[in-house]
Amino acid sequence: MSPQDEYDEMFIKKDRKKLKAAFKQVADIRKFEIELYWKRATYFWTLIAVAFAGYFAVLSSNSLENKYFFSFVVSSIGLVFTFAWYLANRGSKYWQENWENHLALLEDNITGPLYKTLLQRPELNSLSEKYVTGPLGVSVSKINQWLSFFVFFIWLVLVIYAFIKSICILDLPYKTWLYLIGNLLIIISIFFFCISMFVKGKTYKKEQNPNMLKRKTKIGERL
């Protein structure tokens, strides 16, 4: 049996009520995933904006001792949060495409190929429509992923700048070694947590065998 036949057997060849219920649930979950996608983006943008504000507030301070070291700490936090945002974008896209594929496979027997059918202009007539005001077939989620990657690159530049400045301004040997060790520990932690998020943060796709526990509830004695 081919994968397509196996899928049809599980969902499409079921009775009509189950097929409609599956289609409705897929459509609702897809909508919910899209809502979660932008809620996560708002959450990360808030944290990243605070990190940016903190970074430049530290640099603009004239009374704060070792401000470049603290700017290095803040920029490292911003870098890690931005990398987490980038991975969250890709994870959200993964699940969104999962439900979109279900929708595309189920819809033929419910609404017809509505989701798979694109209606677009045959051509854009003017240069202004073609390059400025006209519609463009781009993925909003992909644009968001590119944006997160760009912000990650900006944070990387700020981290390198703060690291160099925090080392170069130190004169006394013991301070130099102290802050060098502190900076290196932060750099190691950046690589460790980013790699851990990328490698260990992936969705588990193997067979799962969860244990089932039933809670029993009954009325106790009369008080």
N, C-alpha and C positions, 0 to 999 in steps of 0.2 A: 504494500500500500504506500503510495507516494505521500509526502507531507501535506500536499493540498487535499488529497482524499481523506487523510486522517483529520485534518482541520474541519473539512465539510461534515465528516461523520460526527465530530464532537459538537458542532454548533449549528451548521446550516441545515442538516438533514433531520434535526430534531423537530418536534411539533411546532406549529406556528407561534404559539404563545411563548414558548421558551426562546425562540429565535427573536421575537420582538422584545422580550425582557432583556436578553443579552445585548441587543442593539441599543436599547435605552440606557442600560447600565454603562456600556462602553462610551456612549456620547456624554453621559453625565461625568464619568471619571475623567475623560479627556478635558472637558470644560474645567473641572476642578484642578487638574494638573496645570493648566494654563494660568489659572488664578494663583496657584501656589508659586508658579515660576516668577510672576511679577511681585508677589509678596516677599519672596526670598531676595529678589533683586533690590527691593526697597530696604530690606533689613541690612543687607551688606553695604548698600550705598550710604546708609546712615552711619554705620561704623567707620567706613572709609573716609567719609567727609569729616567726622570727628578727628580721625587720625591726621588728616591733612591740616585741619585747623590747629591741632596740638603741635604738629611738626613746625609750622611756621611761627606759632606763638613762642615756642622754645627758642627758635633761631633769632627772633626779634627781641628777645629779652636781653637787657644789658646788665642785669643784676644776678643772673643765674650763673653759678660757677659750673664749668665743664658742660656748657650748653650743647656742644657738639656731640658729646657722649650721649646725652639725653635725647638729642634729635636722632641719633643712631638707633636708640632703643625704640622711639616712637615710629620711625620709618620701618623698622623691622616688624613691628606689630602690623603696620599698614600693609606691608608686603605679604605677610602670612594671611591676613584677612582677605586680601585681593586674590591670592592664589586659591583660597577656599571658595571664594565667589566664582572664580573661573571653573573650578571643578563642579560646584553646585549647578552652574549653568549647563554644563555638559550632562550631568546626571538628570536634571529636569528634562532636557531635550531627549534623552534616552527613553524615559517613561512616556513622554508626550508622543514620540514616534511609535512606541509600542501600541498605545491606544488608537492612534490614527491608523495604523495598519489593520487593527481589528475592525475599525469602523469601515475602512475601504473594502475589507473582505465580506463584511456582513450586509452592507447597504444594498447590494444588488437585489436581494430578495425582500427588502423592506420598502425602500424609497426609490430604488433604481440607482444608477451610478452618479448620484448627486454630488457627493464629496469629491469624486475622481474627475468630474467634468469641470473644466475651466472655461470661463467665458471672458475673453479679452478683446481689446481693440485689434483690428487687423493690422493697423499701422498708425503711428503718430504723425500727424500732418505737418507740424511746425517744429523748428528747432527748440523753441521755448517749451513745448510740450514734451519733446523727446528728452531734453536734458534738465528741465527745471520743474515744470508743473504736472507733467504726465505721470501715470502710474508706472511702477517699476517692480518687476518680479524678484524682489529680494526677500530673504528670510529675516524677520525681525529678531528671532532668537539668535541667529548667526551673527547679526550685527552686534547684539549684546555680548556675545562671546568674544568677538574681536575687540570690543570696547574694554572688556575686563582684562584681556591680554595686554592691551595698550597701557591701561592703568598699572598693571603689574610691572611692565617695563619702566614706567615712570618711577614707581617705588624702588625698583632695583637701582636706578640711577641715583636717587636720593639716599639710599642706603650706602652705596659706594662713596658718595660725596661726604656724608656724615662720618663714615669710617675713616676716610683719609684725613679729614679735618680734626677729628678727635685724637688722632695719633700725632699729627704734625705739630700741634700747638703745645705739646707736652715737652718740658725741658728736663725735669728731674728724672733720673733713671728709674727709680722705684715706681714713680707714677706712670712712666711709659710702660713698664712691664705690667703694672696693675690694670691699666685701661686696655692694653693690648690683649691680655688674657680675657678681660670682660667682653671685648668686642669679638674675639674669636669664639667664645662660648655662645654668643648670640648668633653668630654666623652658622655655627654648627647646629644650633637649635632650629634655625630657619630651614636648612637643608633636611634635617631629620624630620621635622613636622610636615614639610611640603612633600617629601618623598613618601612619608607614611600615609598622608592623605591620598596621594595618587595611587599607591600600591595596595594599601590595606583598606581604602575607602570604597572599593568597587563593590557592586551589587553581587550578592551570593546567588549563583545560578545553578548550583548542583542540587541533587535530590535532598529534600528535607523530610525528616521524620519526627515531627514534634510530638511530645507527650500530651495526652489529654487528661485534664483533671476536672471532674464534675463536683461542684460545691452543692452540698445538701443543706436545705433550709427547712426548719420545722418550728412550730410553735412550742415554746417551753412551758413550764408550769405557770398556773395562774398566780398572780401576786396577791 
